[in-house]
Amino acid sequence: MTGVPASAAGGGSVAQPQRAASRQAGLWNIANILTMVRLALVPGFVLLMVVDGGHDPAWRSLAWAAFTVAMITDLFDGELARRYDLVTDFGKIADPIADKAIMGAALVCLSVLGDLPWWVTAVIVGREVAVTAMRFWVIRYGVIPASRGGKLKTLAQGVAVGMYILVLTGPLASLRWWVMAAAVLLTVGSAVEYVHQAVVLRRAGSRAARAAAADGTAQRKEGAR
């Protein structure tokens, strides 16, 4: 991922200060291209999910392939952007949109087709929207890094949704519910973790801002003497 809100480096629970990029990379770099591919896959994925009533195993297998490719690009574009300093303004905006678009499209399609309860879709999509909004809320004070819980959540969601996209029968059909249950628990748990990080970061930023303002006032008074 190449967006600041969604792809800050680090797996710890302590928010890291925002750092300016040392240089502005060009738009047409490999990280952004992977993000564009993920965005382009969304309408094709939706079409594959709903064709012929949405329950044909062959079409659903193709939809799973498109979803898997999209999730793989999500893993690599952020790593490439950080490693080779390819962060761009486009990536900051497009990457989180692409992330939420493919997962949201998959969840909504599964619920529309009756394969997944709507409350599961509401919890996961609601969490993603809320956390993204929260990241922007505190971005003036710093970046909330992707936590270990958040990374596990993304992995669990990808596996669970992928299992629901495929037309599974027998034990695997039962197993996918437990995987989805784990994904929902990680979704809620990581949201709580991010709320805590956001509150800590905002309080620290506010204290630093007040201290800087007080210091500036003291210096002006000293200079006026």
C-alpha positions as CSV (number, residue, x, y, z in Angstrom):
1,M,0.0,0.0,0.0
2,T,1.3,3.5,-0.7
3,G,-1.1,5.7,1.2
4,V,0.0,7.4,4.4
5,P,-3.1,6.4,6.4
6,A,-3.1,2.8,5.5
7,S,0.5,1.9,5.0
8,A,2.7,3.6,7.6
9,A,5.7,1.4,8.3
10,G,6.0,-0.4,11.6
11,G,4.1,-3.1,13.5
12,G,4.2,-1.7,17.0
13,S,1.5,-0.2,19.1
14,V,3.1,3.2,19.4
15,A,2.2,5.9,16.8
16,Q,5.2,7.2,14.9
17,P,5.7,10.9,14.0
18,Q,4.9,11.8,10.4
19,R,8.0,12.2,8.2
20,A,8.2,14.2,5.0
21,A,9.3,12.3,1.9
22,S,12.8,12.9,0.9
23,R,11.7,13.3,-2.7
24,Q,8.6,13.2,-4.8
25,A,8.4,10.0,-6.9
26,G,6.9,10.0,-10.3
27,L,3.3,9.0,-10.8
28,W,4.1,6.0,-13.1
29,N,6.0,3.8,-10.7
30,I,5.5,0.2,-9.9
31,A,3.8,0.8,-6.5
32,N,1.2,3.1,-8.1
33,I,0.7,0.8,-11.1
34,L,-0.1,-2.1,-8.7
35,T,-2.6,0.2,-6.9
36,M,-4.2,1.0,-10.3
37,V,-4.4,-2.7,-11.1
38,R,-6.2,-3.3,-7.8
39,L,-8.7,-0.5,-8.6
40,A,-9.3,-1.8,-12.1
41,L,-10.0,-5.3,-10.8
42,V,-12.9,-4.1,-8.7
43,P,-15.6,-3.7,-11.4
44,G,-14.4,-6.9,-13.1
45,F,-14.6,-8.8,-9.8
46,V,-18.2,-7.6,-9.2
47,L,-19.2,-8.7,-12.6
48,L,-17.8,-12.1,-12.1
49,M,-19.6,-12.4,-8.8
50,V,-23.1,-11.6,-10.1
51,V,-23.0,-13.3,-13.6
52,D,-25.5,-16.1,-14.1
53,G,-27.2,-15.4,-10.7
54,G,-24.0,-15.3,-8.8
55,H,-23.7,-19.0,-7.7
56,D,-22.0,-20.7,-10.6
57,P,-18.9,-22.4,-9.3
58,A,-16.8,-21.6,-12.4
59,W,-17.6,-17.9,-12.4
60,R,-17.1,-17.7,-8.6
61,S,-13.7,-19.4,-9.0
62,L,-12.7,-16.6,-11.5
63,A,-14.0,-14.0,-9.1
64,W,-11.8,-15.6,-6.4
65,A,-8.8,-15.4,-8.7
66,A,-9.4,-11.7,-9.3
67,F,-9.9,-11.1,-5.5
68,T,-6.7,-13.0,-4.8
69,V,-4.7,-11.0,-7.3
70,A,-6.0,-7.7,-5.8
71,M,-5.0,-8.8,-2.3
72,I,-1.5,-9.8,-3.4
73,T,-1.0,-6.3,-5.0
74,D,-2.1,-4.9,-1.7
75,L,0.8,-6.7,0.0
76,F,3.5,-5.7,-2.5
77,D,2.7,-2.1,-3.4
78,G,3.2,-0.7,0.1
79,E,6.5,-2.6,0.6
80,L,7.8,-1.4,-2.7
81,A,6.8,2.2,-2.0
82,R,8.5,2.2,1.3
83,R,11.6,0.4,0.2
84,Y,12.3,2.4,-2.9
85,D,10.8,5.8,-1.7
86,L,8.0,5.7,-4.2
87,V,5.3,7.4,-2.1
88,T,3.3,9.9,-4.1
89,D,0.2,12.1,-3.5
90,F,-1.7,9.9,-5.9
91,G,-0.8,6.8,-3.8
92,K,-1.7,8.4,-0.6
93,I,-5.3,8.9,-1.9
94,A,-5.7,5.9,-4.3
95,D,-4.2,3.2,-2.1
96,P,-6.7,3.3,0.8
97,I,-9.5,3.7,-1.7
98,A,-8.4,0.6,-3.5
99,D,-8.0,-1.4,-0.3
100,K,-11.5,-0.6,0.9
101,A,-13.0,-0.9,-2.5
102,I,-12.1,-4.5,-3.2
103,M,-12.9,-5.8,0.3
104,G,-16.1,-3.8,0.5
105,A,-17.2,-4.9,-3.0
106,A,-16.6,-8.6,-2.0
107,L,-18.5,-8.3,1.3
108,V,-21.5,-6.5,-0.3
109,C,-21.7,-8.9,-3.1
110,L,-21.6,-11.9,-0.7
111,S,-24.4,-10.3,1.4
112,V,-26.5,-9.4,-1.6
113,L,-26.2,-13.0,-2.8
114,G,-27.3,-14.3,0.6
115,D,-23.9,-16.0,1.3
116,L,-22.9,-13.8,4.2
117,P,-25.0,-12.1,6.9
118,W,-25.4,-8.3,6.5
119,W,-24.3,-7.7,10.0
120,V,-20.8,-9.1,9.2
121,T,-20.5,-6.8,6.2
122,A,-21.7,-3.8,8.4
123,V,-19.1,-4.5,11.1
124,I,-16.2,-4.9,8.8
125,V,-17.0,-2.0,6.4
126,G,-18.0,0.2,9.3
127,R,-14.7,-0.5,11.0
128,E,-12.7,0.3,7.9
129,V,-14.5,3.6,7.3
130,A,-14.2,4.6,11.0
131,V,-10.5,3.8,11.3
132,T,-9.6,5.6,8.0
133,A,-11.5,8.7,9.2
134,M,-9.7,8.5,12.5
135,R,-6.3,8.3,10.8
136,F,-7.1,11.6,9.0
137,W,-8.4,13.1,12.2
138,V,-5.0,12.8,13.9
139,I,-2.7,13.0,10.8
140,R,-1.7,16.6,11.7
141,Y,0.0,15.1,14.9
142,G,1.5,12.0,13.2
143,V,0.8,8.7,11.5
144,I,-0.8,5.7,13.2
145,P,1.3,2.7,12.1
146,A,-0.2,-0.5,11.0
147,S,-0.3,-2.6,14.1
148,R,0.3,-6.4,14.4
149,G,-3.4,-6.8,15.2
150,G,-4.3,-4.8,12.1
151,K,-2.1,-6.9,9.9
152,L,-3.6,-10.1,11.3
153,K,-7.1,-8.7,10.7
154,T,-6.3,-8.0,7.1
155,L,-4.9,-11.5,6.6
156,A,-7.9,-13.1,8.3
157,Q,-10.4,-11.0,6.3
158,G,-8.7,-12.0,3.1
159,V,-8.7,-15.7,3.8
160,A,-12.3,-15.7,5.2
161,V,-13.7,-13.6,2.3
162,G,-11.8,-15.7,-0.2
163,M,-13.3,-18.9,1.3
164,Y,-16.8,-17.4,1.0
165,I,-16.2,-16.4,-2.6
166,L,-15.5,-20.0,-3.6
167,V,-18.4,-22.3,-3.7
168,L,-17.3,-24.7,-0.9
169,T,-19.1,-27.8,0.4
170,G,-18.7,-30.2,3.3
171,P,-16.2,-29.5,6.1
172,L,-14.7,-26.5,4.3
173,A,-18.1,-24.8,4.2
174,S,-18.3,-25.1,8.0
175,L,-14.7,-24.1,8.5
176,R,-15.1,-20.8,6.6
177,W,-17.6,-19.6,9.2
178,W,-15.0,-20.0,12.0
179,V,-12.4,-18.2,9.9
180,M,-14.9,-15.4,9.4
181,A,-15.7,-15.3,13.1
182,A,-12.0,-14.9,13.8
183,A,-11.8,-12.1,11.2
184,V,-14.7,-10.3,12.8
185,L,-13.1,-10.6,16.3
186,L,-9.8,-9.3,15.0
187,T,-11.6,-6.5,13.2
188,V,-13.2,-5.3,16.4
189,G,-10.1,-5.8,18.5
190,S,-7.8,-3.9,16.1
191,A,-10.3,-1.1,16.0
192,V,-10.1,-0.7,19.7
193,E,-6.3,-0.7,19.5
194,Y,-6.4,2.0,16.8
195,V,-8.8,4.2,18.9
196,H,-6.3,4.0,21.8
197,Q,-3.4,4.9,19.6
198,A,-5.3,7.8,18.1
199,V,-6.2,9.2,21.5
200,V,-2.6,8.9,22.8
201,L,-1.3,10.5,19.6
202,R,-3.7,13.4,19.7
203,R,-3.1,14.1,23.4
204,A,0.6,14.1,22.8
205,G,0.3,16.4,19.8
206,S,-1.9,18.8,21.7
207,R,0.5,19.0,24.6
208,A,3.4,19.6,22.2
209,A,1.4,22.3,20.4
210,R,0.6,24.0,23.7
211,A,4.2,23.8,24.9
212,A,5.4,25.3,21.6
213,A,2.9,28.1,21.9
214,A,3.9,28.8,25.5
215,D,7.6,28.8,24.5
216,G,6.9,31.2,21.6
217,T,5.0,33.6,23.9
218,A,7.9,33.5,26.4
219,Q,10.4,34.3,23.7
220,R,8.4,37.2,22.4
221,K,8.1,38.6,25.9
222,E,11.8,38.2,26.4
223,G,12.5,39.9,23.1
224,A,10.3,42.8,24.0
225,R,12.3,43.6,27.2
